[in-house]
Amino acid sequence: MNFQMTNYLTRWALLHGVGAPYVTRMFEEFALPPFIPVESQMAPDPEFSTVVFPNPEEGRSTWAESFKTATAAVGRCKLTPA
């Protein structure tokens, strides 16, 4: 596979932390630039204590921690659909 790298930084929001080890390894295995973790969401949390409602489709409040982390890292952020 041939990946084209860009100047984009990747922020990873897990919302409940379950996927952290897998996503971290995937980035390493594919030699992708490290992502910016949302630290408050990296550990498993069955209570979803960092969000009002843990459904990604619920909008702005669900992504508040993610946008805060991205903005702190780069000063501005852009949401791009996968």
C-alpha positions as CSV (number, residue, x, y, z in Angstrom):
1,M,0.0,0.0,0.0
2,N,1.1,3.5,-0.7
3,F,-0.1,6.2,1.7
4,Q,0.1,9.8,0.9
5,M,0.9,11.8,4.1
6,T,-0.4,15.2,4.6
7,N,0.2,18.0,7.1
8,Y,-3.0,17.1,9.0
9,L,-2.9,16.1,12.6
10,T,-5.2,13.3,13.7
11,R,-7.2,13.6,16.9
12,W,-8.7,10.4,18.3
13,A,-11.7,10.6,20.5
14,L,-12.8,7.3,21.9
15,L,-15.7,8.5,24.0
16,H,-15.4,5.5,26.3
17,G,-11.7,4.4,25.9
18,V,-12.2,0.8,24.8
19,G,-10.4,1.1,21.4
20,A,-7.3,2.9,22.6
21,P,-4.8,0.0,22.5
22,Y,-6.0,-1.1,19.1
23,V,-6.0,2.3,17.5
24,T,-2.6,3.1,19.0
25,R,-1.2,-0.2,17.5
26,M,-2.9,0.4,14.1
27,F,-1.2,3.8,13.8
28,E,2.2,2.2,14.7
29,E,1.8,-0.7,12.4
30,F,0.9,1.5,9.4
31,A,3.6,4.0,10.3
32,L,1.1,6.8,10.5
33,P,2.0,10.0,12.3
34,P,1.0,9.7,16.0
35,F,-2.6,10.9,16.7
36,I,-3.4,13.5,19.4
37,P,-5.3,11.5,22.1
38,V,-8.2,13.0,24.0
39,E,-6.5,12.0,27.3
40,S,-9.7,12.1,29.3
41,Q,-11.2,9.5,27.0
42,M,-8.3,7.0,26.7
43,A,-9.2,4.7,29.6
44,P,-12.3,2.5,29.5
45,D,-15.2,4.3,31.2
46,P,-18.5,2.4,31.2
47,E,-20.1,5.5,32.7
48,F,-19.1,7.7,29.7
49,S,-18.3,10.5,32.2
50,T,-16.8,12.9,29.7
51,V,-19.9,13.2,27.5
52,V,-23.6,14.1,28.1
53,F,-24.7,11.2,25.8
54,P,-22.2,8.8,24.2
55,N,-23.7,8.6,20.8
56,P,-21.5,10.4,18.1
57,E,-24.6,11.5,16.2
58,E,-25.8,13.5,19.1
59,G,-23.8,16.5,18.1
60,R,-21.6,19.2,19.6
61,S,-21.7,18.2,23.3
62,T,-20.5,14.7,22.5
63,W,-17.4,16.1,20.7
64,A,-16.6,18.9,23.2
65,E,-13.5,17.2,24.7
66,S,-12.3,16.3,21.2
67,F,-12.6,19.9,19.9
68,K,-11.0,21.2,23.1
69,T,-8.0,18.9,22.6
70,A,-7.6,19.6,18.9
71,T,-7.9,23.4,19.4
72,A,-5.2,23.2,22.2
73,A,-2.9,21.3,19.9
74,V,-3.2,23.3,16.7
75,G,-5.1,26.5,17.5
76,R,-8.0,25.6,15.2
77,C,-9.6,22.4,14.0
78,K,-11.6,21.1,11.0
79,L,-14.0,18.2,11.2
80,T,-13.6,16.0,8.1
81,P,-15.8,13.0,7.5
82,A,-14.0,9.7,7.0
